């Protein structure tokens, strides 16, 4: 009846998937936003992307 979706075996992809989905949703909101909302959601997206880049930069091997 119901077929199970295959589990994501890659731990890095499993960790990043919620962030990627959230950033995709924010992009959809940006595409549909009017002028005042556009700047707010653009700033939200840039803050999230900046946080992700900072976390990636600080977790790289030295």
N, C-alpha and C positions, 0 to 999 in steps of 0.2 A: 504494500500500500504506500507507505511513506518511505522514501529513500533517504538515508542519511547522507548529508554532505560530507565529503572527505575532510578529515581534520587537517589543519595546517601544521605541517611537521617542522617547518623552519621557525625556530624560536624568534629570530630577529623580525621576520615578517609578522608573526603572531603579535609581537610587541608593538610594531609600527602600524598595524592595520587600523586600530581605532583612530590614530592621529590622521592617517591618510583619508579615512572616511570623513572625519570632521573637517579637514581642510577642503575636501571636495564639496561638502555641504555649504561651507562658507563661500566657495566660488559660485555655487548656484545662487546663493542669496545675493552676492554681488551683481550677478548678471541680471537679476530681477529687481534690484533696489532703485528707488528714486534718488534724486540728488542729495537731500540731507542725510538719508540713511547710508548712501554710498560711502561717504567719508568715514562714518562710524565703523561699518563692516570692513572697510579696507584697512583701517587702523587695527582692528581686531585680528585680521588675517596676518598683517605684518608683525604684530606682537607674537602671535603663535609661531610663525615661521622663524622669527628671531630667537625665540626660546628654544626651538628645535635645533637650530644651527648652533647655538651656544652649548646645548647639551651634547650634541654630536662632537663639537670641537673639544670639549673638556673630557670626553670619554675615549678619545683616540689614544692608541698606545704611544708611549713616549720613547 
